[in-house]
Amino acid sequence: MRKRLESTTEESIKKGGAPLHSVHASFAQTLTDHLLIMQWCVENWESYAEGLEHKYASLSGVADHAPVDDLAEDIAIIKQREKMEIPPGSPARQQTGGLAKSPESPGFVRRLSMKVTTGFSTVTQVEPPPRRVEHLRIEDLVQFDKLQLLSSLAKSLGEAISAITQNQRVLAQIKEYYRELVNSEGFKRYVPKSTMKLCKQAASGFVMKIGRLEDDLANYEGNLKAILHGVERTETMYNGILQYQSMRTAKYFAESSEKSTEIMKGWTQEMHEKTMSMHVITVFTLIFLPGTFVAVSLPF
């Protein structure tokens, strides 16, 4: 900023014209210095807005382009593969609710899903289909640190928009101040009539350039509001993904529970039928058993 002020002053001296100690030249140079400071402040908003936009772009890509439906379809496939890959006697299956299970007795659901032949119907473990999206899970899309970054970004955008609004208010006050200054009685009293017109022209040009700065600030404000709207939309998308993940996971466990219940019903029915068969065999055995004893006791 200092170099910019020095460079502008040197250019004014080289151009010649009225000496700097004259009223008009001093007034015009003062307005130029004020304008340089305001231009520098407004220019900084461009790089700051670009930085926030870059942060938003790095967080929004996943929510906008991730194959959420395919990843949701993979939930059941991944669960089935995990069930097949975990050995029956592994620690993960030996502890449930703080109670240890022996390695020789796998869980009931495991026994239902394994291929077993115990006199009842055989339940064959079916190989799950291939995943639609390899090397990525739906739970990897939304992580809490990303939500924290989005929240922090939204806060920074809100503060930036508020600061720009305040800057616009200050610029409007500066414009109004110099409009009133060149038309005030005190200014007319101390500024010679010969330079009054030049001073008013300098003030008019100054006010016009401030108007351009206000337009620039309005553009930056619009960009920041658009980014903020995008951040809010991305947060909604992330929350939607989390809800969708929970819904599909709950659906998988509900379907698995229903299948296990059907298997249990089938096994119970078969157990009932086989028990009835054993009862029939027992009854007939008891019927013929006395005759057998009589036949054995008779002399040959």
C-alpha positions as CSV (number, residue, x, y, z in Angstrom):
1,M,0.0,0.0,0.0
2,R,2.8,2.4,0.8
3,K,4.5,1.7,-2.5
4,R,1.2,2.4,-4.3
5,L,0.8,5.7,-2.6
6,E,4.4,6.8,-3.3
7,S,4.0,5.7,-7.0
8,T,0.8,7.7,-7.4
9,T,2.3,10.8,-5.8
10,E,5.4,10.6,-8.1
11,E,3.1,10.3,-11.1
12,S,1.2,13.4,-10.1
13,I,4.4,15.4,-9.7
14,K,5.6,14.3,-13.1
15,K,2.4,15.3,-14.8
16,G,3.0,18.8,-13.6
17,G,0.0,21.2,-13.6
18,A,-0.9,22.9,-10.3
19,P,1.7,22.7,-7.6
20,L,1.0,20.3,-4.7
21,H,0.8,23.2,-2.2
22,S,-2.2,24.7,-4.0
23,V,-5.7,24.2,-2.7
24,H,-7.0,22.3,-5.7
25,A,-3.9,20.0,-6.0
26,S,-3.8,19.2,-2.3
27,F,-7.5,18.5,-2.3
28,A,-7.3,16.3,-5.5
29,Q,-4.3,14.4,-4.1
30,T,-6.1,13.8,-0.8
31,L,-9.0,12.3,-2.7
32,T,-6.7,10.1,-4.7
33,D,-5.0,8.8,-1.6
34,H,-8.4,8.0,-0.1
35,L,-9.4,6.2,-3.3
36,L,-6.2,4.1,-3.4
37,I,-6.8,2.9,0.2
38,M,-10.4,2.0,-0.6
39,Q,-9.4,0.3,-3.9
40,W,-6.8,-1.8,-2.1
41,C,-9.4,-2.9,0.5
42,V,-11.9,-3.8,-2.2
43,E,-9.4,-5.7,-4.3
44,N,-8.6,-7.9,-1.3
45,W,-12.1,-9.2,-1.3
46,E,-11.5,-10.9,-4.7
47,S,-8.7,-13.2,-3.5
48,Y,-10.6,-13.9,-0.3
49,A,-13.8,-14.9,-2.1
50,E,-11.8,-17.1,-4.5
51,G,-10.2,-18.9,-1.5
52,L,-13.6,-19.6,0.0
53,E,-15.0,-20.8,-3.3
54,H,-12.0,-23.2,-3.6
55,K,-12.7,-24.6,-0.2
56,Y,-16.4,-25.1,-1.1
57,A,-15.5,-26.9,-4.3
58,S,-13.3,-29.4,-2.5
59,L,-16.2,-30.3,-0.2
60,S,-19.1,-30.3,-2.6
61,G,-17.8,-32.6,-5.3
62,V,-18.6,-35.8,-3.3
63,A,-22.2,-34.8,-2.5
64,D,-22.9,-33.7,-6.1
65,H,-21.3,-36.6,-8.1
66,A,-21.0,-39.6,-5.8
67,P,-22.9,-42.8,-6.9
68,V,-25.1,-42.9,-3.8
69,D,-27.6,-45.3,-5.1
70,D,-25.0,-47.8,-6.2
71,L,-23.2,-47.5,-2.9
72,A,-26.5,-48.0,-1.1
73,E,-27.1,-51.2,-3.1
74,D,-23.6,-52.4,-2.0
75,I,-24.6,-52.3,1.7
76,A,-26.3,-55.7,1.7
77,I,-23.5,-57.2,-0.5
78,I,-20.8,-55.9,1.9
79,K,-22.7,-57.3,5.0
80,Q,-23.1,-60.7,3.3
81,R,-19.4,-60.8,2.4
82,E,-18.4,-59.9,5.9
83,K,-20.6,-62.6,7.3
84,M,-19.0,-65.2,5.0
85,E,-15.4,-64.0,5.7
86,I,-15.6,-63.9,9.5
87,P,-14.7,-67.4,10.9
88,P,-17.3,-68.9,13.3
89,G,-14.8,-69.0,16.2
90,S,-13.4,-65.5,15.7
91,P,-13.4,-63.0,18.7
92,A,-16.0,-60.9,16.9
93,R,-18.5,-63.7,17.0
94,Q,-17.4,-65.0,20.4
95,Q,-18.5,-61.9,22.3
96,T,-22.1,-60.6,22.3
97,G,-23.5,-58.5,25.1
98,G,-20.4,-59.2,27.2
99,L,-21.0,-63.0,27.2
100,A,-18.3,-65.2,25.7
101,K,-19.2,-68.0,23.3
102,S,-17.1,-71.1,22.8
103,P,-15.3,-71.4,19.5
104,E,-17.1,-74.6,18.7
105,S,-20.6,-73.1,18.9
106,P,-21.1,-70.3,16.3
107,G,-24.0,-67.9,16.6
108,F,-27.5,-69.0,15.6
109,V,-27.6,-66.7,12.6
110,R,-24.3,-68.1,11.5
111,R,-25.6,-71.6,11.8
112,L,-28.6,-70.7,9.8
113,S,-26.5,-69.2,7.0
114,M,-24.0,-72.0,6.9
115,K,-24.4,-75.1,4.8
116,V,-25.5,-77.6,7.4
117,T,-27.1,-81.1,7.2
118,T,-28.6,-82.1,10.5
119,G,-31.6,-84.1,9.5
120,F,-33.5,-81.0,8.6
121,S,-33.4,-79.0,5.3
122,T,-30.0,-77.9,4.1
123,V,-29.4,-74.1,4.1
124,T,-26.9,-73.3,1.5
125,Q,-24.7,-70.2,1.7
126,V,-25.1,-68.2,-1.5
127,E,-22.2,-66.2,-2.9
128,P,-23.2,-62.5,-3.0
129,P,-23.0,-60.7,-6.3
130,P,-20.0,-58.4,-7.0
131,R,-20.1,-54.9,-5.6
132,R,-21.2,-52.1,-7.9
133,V,-18.5,-49.7,-6.6
134,E,-15.3,-51.2,-5.5
135,H,-12.9,-49.6,-3.0
136,L,-15.6,-47.1,-1.7
137,R,-18.3,-47.4,0.9
138,I,-21.3,-45.1,1.5
139,E,-20.1,-44.5,5.1
140,D,-16.8,-43.1,3.6
141,L,-18.7,-40.3,1.8
142,V,-19.9,-38.4,4.8
143,Q,-17.4,-37.9,7.7
144,F,-17.9,-35.7,10.6
145,D,-14.8,-33.6,9.9
146,K,-16.4,-32.6,6.5
147,L,-19.5,-31.4,8.2
148,Q,-17.3,-29.4,10.6
149,L,-15.5,-27.8,7.7
150,L,-18.8,-27.0,6.0
151,S,-20.1,-25.4,9.2
152,S,-16.9,-23.4,9.6
153,L,-17.1,-22.3,5.9
154,A,-20.7,-21.2,6.3
155,K,-19.6,-19.1,9.3
156,S,-16.8,-17.5,7.4
157,L,-19.1,-16.7,4.5
158,G,-21.7,-15.1,6.8
159,E,-19.0,-12.9,8.4
160,A,-17.6,-11.9,5.0
161,I,-21.1,-10.9,3.7
162,S,-21.7,-8.9,6.9
163,A,-18.3,-7.1,6.4
164,I,-19.0,-6.3,2.8
165,T,-22.4,-4.8,3.8
166,Q,-20.6,-2.6,6.4
167,N,-18.0,-1.6,3.7
168,Q,-20.8,-0.6,1.4
169,R,-22.4,1.5,4.1
170,V,-19.0,3.3,4.8
171,L,-18.5,4.0,1.0
172,A,-22.0,5.5,0.8
173,Q,-21.2,7.7,3.8
174,I,-18.0,8.8,2.3
175,K,-19.7,9.8,-0.9
176,E,-22.4,11.7,0.9
177,Y,-19.7,13.4,3.0
178,Y,-17.7,14.8,0.1
179,R,-20.9,15.8,-1.8
180,E,-21.9,17.9,1.2
181,L,-18.3,19.2,1.8
182,V,-17.9,20.9,-1.6
183,N,-21.3,22.5,-1.2
184,S,-20.9,23.6,2.4
185,E,-20.5,27.2,3.4
186,G,-17.2,26.6,5.1
187,F,-15.7,25.1,2.0
188,K,-16.9,28.1,-0.1
189,R,-15.5,30.5,2.5
190,Y,-11.9,29.1,2.5
191,V,-11.6,27.9,-1.1
192,P,-11.1,30.6,-3.7
193,K,-13.7,30.9,-6.4
194,S,-11.1,30.4,-9.0
195,T,-10.4,26.8,-7.8
196,M,-13.9,26.0,-6.6
197,K,-15.0,24.5,-9.9
198,L,-11.8,22.3,-10.1
199,C,-12.4,21.1,-6.5
200,K,-16.0,20.2,-7.3
201,Q,-14.9,18.3,-10.5
202,A,-12.3,16.4,-8.4
203,A,-15.0,15.5,-5.8
204,S,-17.4,14.5,-8.6
205,G,-14.8,12.1,-10.1
206,F,-14.0,10.7,-6.7
207,V,-17.7,10.0,-6.0
208,M,-18.0,8.3,-9.4
209,K,-15.1,6.0,-8.7
210,I,-16.5,5.1,-5.3
211,G,-19.7,4.1,-7.1
212,R,-17.6,1.6,-9.2
213,L,-16.1,0.2,-6.0
214,E,-19.6,-0.2,-4.6
215,D,-20.5,-2.2,-7.8
216,D,-17.5,-4.4,-7.2
217,L,-18.5,-5.0,-3.6
218,A,-22.0,-5.9,-4.8
219,N,-20.5,-8.5,-7.2
220,Y,-18.4,-10.0,-4.4
221,E,-21.3,-10.1,-2.1
222,G,-23.4,-11.9,-4.7
223,N,-20.7,-14.4,-5.2
224,L,-20.3,-15.1,-1.5
225,K,-24.1,-15.4,-1.1
226,A,-24.1,-18.0,-4.0
227,I,-21.3,-19.9,-2.2
228,L,-23.2,-19.8,1.1
229,H,-26.3,-21.1,-0.6
230,G,-24.2,-23.9,-2.1
231,V,-22.8,-24.7,1.3
232,E,-26.3,-25.0,2.8
233,R,-27.4,-27.2,-0.1
234,T,-24.3,-29.4,0.4
235,E,-25.0,-29.8,4.1
236,T,-28.6,-30.8,3.2
237,M,-27.2,-33.4,0.7
238,Y,-24.8,-34.8,3.3
239,N,-27.6,-35.1,5.8
240,G,-29.7,-36.8,3.2
241,I,-26.9,-39.3,2.4
242,L,-26.7,-40.1,6.1
243,Q,-30.4,-40.7,6.4
244,Y,-30.4,-42.8,3.2
245,Q,-27.6,-44.9,4.5
246,S,-29.4,-45.5,7.8
247,M,-32.6,-46.4,6.0
248,R,-30.9,-48.9,3.6
249,T,-28.9,-50.4,6.5
250,A,-32.1,-50.9,8.6
251,K,-33.8,-52.4,5.5
252,Y,-31.0,-54.9,5.1
253,F,-31.2,-56.0,8.8
254,A,-35.0,-56.2,8.6
255,E,-34.8,-58.4,5.5
256,S,-32.1,-60.6,7.1
257,S,-34.2,-61.0,10.2
258,E,-37.2,-61.9,8.1
259,K,-35.2,-64.5,6.3
260,S,-33.8,-66.0,9.5
261,T,-37.4,-66.1,10.9
262,E,-38.6,-68.0,7.9
263,I,-35.7,-70.5,8.2
264,M,-36.5,-70.9,11.9
265,K,-40.2,-71.6,11.1
266,G,-39.2,-74.2,8.5
267,W,-36.9,-75.9,10.9
268,T,-39.5,-75.8,13.6
269,Q,-42.1,-77.4,11.3
270,E,-39.6,-80.1,10.3
271,M,-38.7,-80.8,14.0
272,H,-42.4,-81.1,14.8
273,E,-43.0,-83.5,11.9
274,K,-40.0,-85.7,12.9
275,T,-41.0,-85.6,16.5
276,M,-44.5,-86.9,15.5
277,S,-42.8,-89.7,13.5
278,M,-40.7,-90.6,16.6
279,H,-43.9,-90.7,18.6
280,V,-45.5,-93.1,16.1
281,I,-42.5,-95.3,16.2
282,T,-42.5,-95.3,20.0
283,V,-46.2,-96.2,20.1
284,F,-45.8,-99.1,17.7
285,T,-42.8,-100.3,19.6
286,L,-44.7,-100.3,22.9
287,I,-47.6,-102.2,21.2
288,F,-45.4,-105.0,19.9
289,L,-43.1,-105.1,22.9
290,P,-45.3,-107.3,25.1
291,G,-45.8,-109.8,22.3
292,T,-42.0,-110.0,21.9
293,F,-41.5,-110.8,25.5
294,V,-44.2,-113.5,25.4
295,A,-42.6,-115.1,22.4
296,V,-39.3,-115.1,24.0
297,S,-40.6,-116.7,27.2
298,L,-42.4,-119.6,25.5
299,P,-40.6,-122.9,25.5
300,F,-39.4,-124.3,22.2
